[in-house]
Amino acid sequence: MARGVGGHSPANVQKFLKGQGYPAHKDDLIQTARSNHAPHEVIQTIQNLPDEEFAGPQDVMKGYGAEMKGEKE
């Protein structure tokens, strides 16, 4: 997976979502990331995801990719 600066890589985001059950809403992802002591940059990345329900980690990464490209769905 690609590396990013300040927690902005897909691997870093998923690391802080460990233990998250799916489907999950964006607010659930934020709560899980905070519980896993995610840095501010990761929390911001998740907050910038589309406001929708995610069926699994692959959907989170799809939203993450769109956000990083500025193509919110």
N, C-alpha and C positions, 0 to 999 in steps of 0.2 A: 504494500500500500504506500501511497505517497506520503512523504513527510511534510509537515507544516511547521510554522513557527508559533510558539505560544499556545499549543494545544489545538491547533487548527487542522490536524490530520485526521482522516477517518478512523485510524487506529486509536488515536487519543480520545476521540468522542466515544467510540464503542467501549473503550476501557472503563469509562466512567458511567456507562449504562449497564454494567455487569449486574445481573440479578433482576433486570427489568422484565416483567411479564408482558406479553403481547396478546391481543391488540392493546395499544397504549396511545393516549392523547399526549400532545406536546407538554402539557402541564405535568403529566406523570413522568415524562422523561426528565424534566427539569428537577422534579423532586428526587428522583433516583440519582441523578448526577450530583445533586447537593449532598445526598446521604453518603455518596462515595467520595466526598471531599474534592469534587472537580474544581479546578481553578476558574476564575472569573471568565477567562477567554472561552472555555468550553461551555459554560452556562450561557454566555452571549451567543455562541454559535447555535445552541439548541433553541434559544429564544427567537432566533431569526428564521427557524424552520417554518414551513407552512403550518397554519393553524388547522390541523387535521388529525385524524386517527391513523396511526401507523400499524400495519399488520405484522411487522417484524423488523429486525435490524436492517434488512435490505431496503425497506421503505425509508427508514431513517437516513440511510446513506444516499438514497435517491434524492430526498429533500435537501440533504447536505450538499450534494453535487450541484443541484439547481441553485441553491443559495450562493455557493462559491462562484458560480458563473453569472449571478445576478438574474437568473431566470426563474423566479418564484413561480410555482405552478398554482 
